[in-house]
């Protein structure tokens, strides 16, 4: 199962469109905030019906949730923008939340830095920022969880 992980477009709809087009066979699409209007404008490009989004600290007047728990291939996943979990300082608080919700993967944005960690038995992943033409994919198989940093391809 492949999850397309998007975050922090900050009005860079071109990169958001390109990331979606680069991963046409994603089983799930997750948007981690800070660009809700961009994401709404690009939803028509998404082929899968499994789409989840949370609001970021820059998504003013949003009705999206701050976080969600989703499931993919028997894996519980905590998704959040990350500002409430203070991810710009460290990921321990996020790790604790992921464990409290009995999830094995936490997806977050906010830092604009692609980062993967395996901490205290949970996977934590930030796909970077679409503002900088970065996104991520997560493959969940019987063999485990693999988080992959991606850059937008313009071919």
DOVEXSE-589431 format. One line per 5 residues: number of its first residue (from 1); their letters; for each residue z, y, x of C-alpha. Coordinates in steps of 0.5 Angstrom, whole numbers, always signed. Layout:
<rs>
NUM> a> Z:Y:X | ...
</rs>
This chain:
<rs>
1> xxxxx> +0:+0:+0 | -2:+7:+3 | +2:+13:+1 | -2:+20:+2 | +4:+25:+4
6> xxxxx> +2:+32:+4 | +7:+38:+5 | +7:+46:+6 | +0:+48:+5 | +2:+55:+4
11> xxxxx> -5:+57:+1 | -9:+53:+5 | -13:+50:+0 | -18:+48:+4 | -14:+43:+9
16> xxxxx> -11:+40:+2 | -18:+39:+0 | -20:+36:+6 | -13:+31:+7 | -15:+29:+0
21> xxxxx> -22:+27:+1 | -20:+24:+8 | -16:+19:+4 | -20:+17:-2 | -16:+10:-3
26> xxxxx> -9:+12:-2 | -5:+8:-7 | +0:+14:-8 | +0:+21:-7 | +6:+25:-5
31> xxxxx> +7:+33:-5 | +13:+35:-2 | +13:+43:-4 | +11:+50:-1 | +4:+50:-4
36> xxxxx> +5:+48:-12 | -1:+52:-14 | -5:+49:-9 | -4:+42:-10 | -5:+44:-18
41> xxxxx> -12:+46:-16 | -13:+40:-12 | -11:+35:-17 | -18:+34:-20 | -20:+30:-13
46> xxxxx> -14:+25:-13 | -17:+18:-15 | -10:+15:-16 | -6:+16:-22 | +1:+15:-18
51> xxxxx> +2:+23:-16 | +9:+25:-15 | +11:+33:-13 | +17:+36:-11 | +18:+44:-11
56> xxxxx> +19:+47:-4 | +23:+54:-3 | +17:+58:-3 | +15:+55:-10 | +18:+60:-14
61> xxxxx> +19:+59:-22 | +17:+52:-21 | +19:+47:-26 | +18:+41:-21 | +24:+37:-19
66> xxxxx> +28:+39:-12 | +28:+31:-10 | +26:+25:-13 | +26:+17:-12 | +20:+13:-13
71> xxxxx> +18:+6:-11 | +12:+3:-8 | +11:-4:-6 | +19:-6:-7 | +21:+0:-3
76> xxxxx> +25:+6:-5 | +23:+12:-3 | +27:+19:-3 | +22:+25:-3 | +24:+32:-2
81> xxxxx> +22:+39:+1 | +28:+39:+5 | +31:+46:+5 | +37:+43:+1 | +38:+38:+6
86> xxxxx> +38:+43:+12 | +32:+39:+16 | +31:+45:+20 | +38:+44:+24 | +38:+36:+24
91> xxxxx> +36:+30:+19 | +43:+27:+19 | +45:+30:+12 | +38:+27:+10 | +39:+21:+12
96> xxxxx> +46:+20:+9 | +43:+22:+2 | +37:+17:+3 | +42:+12:+4 | +47:+14:-1
101> xxxxx> +41:+13:-6 | +40:+6:-3 | +33:+8:-1 | +29:+6:+6 | +25:+11:+7
106> xxxxx> +26:+19:+6 | +20:+24:+6 | +21:+31:+7 | +17:+37:+9 | +20:+45:+11
111> xxxxx> +20:+44:+18 | +12:+44:+19 | +13:+39:+25 | +10:+32:+24 | +16:+28:+26
116> xxxxx> +18:+20:+25 | +25:+18:+26 | +29:+11:+25 | +36:+13:+24 | +42:+8:+22
121> xxxxx> +37:+3:+18 | +32:+8:+15 | +26:+11:+16 | +25:+19:+16 | +18:+22:+16
126> xxxxx> +16:+29:+16 | +8:+30:+15 | +8:+37:+18 | +4:+42:+15 | -3:+43:+12
131> xxxxx> -2:+50:+14 | -3:+47:+21 | -8:+42:+18 | -3:+36:+19 | -1:+31:+14
136> xxxxx> +1:+24:+14 | +0:+17:+11 | +5:+12:+10 | +3:+4:+10 | +8:+0:+7
141> xxxxx> +6:-8:+8 | +10:-14:+8 | +11:-13:+16 | +15:-6:+15 | +14:+1:+14
146> xxxxx> +9:+5:+19 | +9:+13:+19 | +2:+16:+21 | +1:+23:+23 | -6:+25:+21
151> xxxxx> -10:+32:+23 | -16:+34:+18 | -23:+32:+19 | -28:+36:+18 | -34:+32:+18
</rs>
